[in-house]
Amino acid sequence: MQLVKYSASGNDFILYHAFTKRDRSQIARELCNRHEGIGADGLIVLLPHNEYDFVWDFYNADGSEAAMCGNGSRAAAHYAYSFGLAGKKMRFLTLAGEIEASVEDDIVESQLTPYKILQRDIEEFGREWWLIDTGVPHLVTIVDDLKHFDKDVARKLREKYNANVNYAIIHSPKKIGVRTYERGVEDETLACGTGMAACYVKAQQEGRVDKSVNLYPKSGEELAIRQEDKNLFFKGRVKKIFETFKEGIV
Ligand SMILES: N[C@H](CCC[C@H](N)C(=O)O)C(=O)O
């Protein structure tokens, strides 16, 4: 099977397309393993669909399936366009719902699924958190310095709330920095799209940022998010790292 490795602002994925749906969680664990596999935060398998350009299955590095992945949606859109599976503007289906994406060279914009604020004012470890669903669940707290990011705290909260855990800093009304501990990777990642979107939602709801904002994850790469009605449009660069062929992958 031909496999393609992408980095979407530092969040990295292995992608291929297939014709039959199956449980690929073991394949995900093997391919995403950074010592004995190719190494990635997740595996994305594109499958045919009679109404959408494609449907995907998204697996975290530990083999768990997730409903959505913001950075993965940008990589999948670029992959689909480059392999002629879709045009520059496309609609594809995830477990979280329909995603519209558009590709312009190596810049891809995804319209995320409508966000849901699940819980506000959660008090944990001396901080105030919100639980926000931006396709997958995210805990968000806003700090005055990202050095307060605490992986042990994040791990405990990930278990307690079965959610990704985000620390955000508001540099200005147009600039948010984010660090994310990702469920299913079970570590901090260099970027997390739905996590950055969740941080934007909390900052927006609290009137602390503009409608259109730049986002800076751990990788330092610049992304942008804007809100139109309740829709979030998330944009950034993707990089095709390499293609390879591996026997025995279905
Ligand atoms: N780890 C997440 C899925 C991937 C989200 C992230 N990579 C993104 O870009 O949104 C979860 O299991 O909820």
The ligand as an SDF file (V2000), in Angstrom:
LIG
                    3D

 13 12  0  0  0  0  0  0  0  0999 V2000
   -6.5310   13.3410   19.7930 N   0  0  0  0  0  0  0  0  0  0  0  0
   -7.8740   13.8270   19.4520 C   0  0  0  0  0  0  0  0  0  0  0  0
   -8.1390   13.6610   17.9520 C   0  0  0  0  0  0  0  0  0  0  0  0
   -7.1660   14.4580   17.1120 C   0  0  0  0  0  0  0  0  0  0  0  0
   -7.3260   15.9260   17.3460 C   0  0  0  0  0  0  0  0  0  0  0  0
   -6.1760   16.8050   16.8760 C   0  0  0  0  0  0  0  0  0  0  0  0
   -5.0200   16.1570   16.3170 N   0  0  0  0  0  0  0  0  0  0  0  0
   -6.6660   17.9100   15.9530 C   0  0  0  0  0  0  0  0  0  0  0  0
   -5.8890   18.4180   15.1210 O   0  0  0  0  0  0  0  0  0  0  0  0
   -7.8530   18.3200   16.1020 O   0  0  0  0  0  0  0  0  0  0  0  0
   -8.9200   13.0390   20.2520 C   0  0  0  0  0  0  0  0  0  0  0  0
   -8.7990   11.8150   20.3680 O   0  0  0  0  0  0  0  0  0  0  0  0
   -9.8810   13.6690   20.7070 O   0  0  0  0  0  0  0  0  0  0  0  0
  1  2  1  0
  2  3  1  0
  2 11  1  0
  3  4  1  0
  4  5  1  0
  5  6  1  0
  6  7  1  0
  6  8  1  0
  8  9  2  0
  8 10  1  0
 11 12  2  0
 11 13  1  0
M  END
$$$$
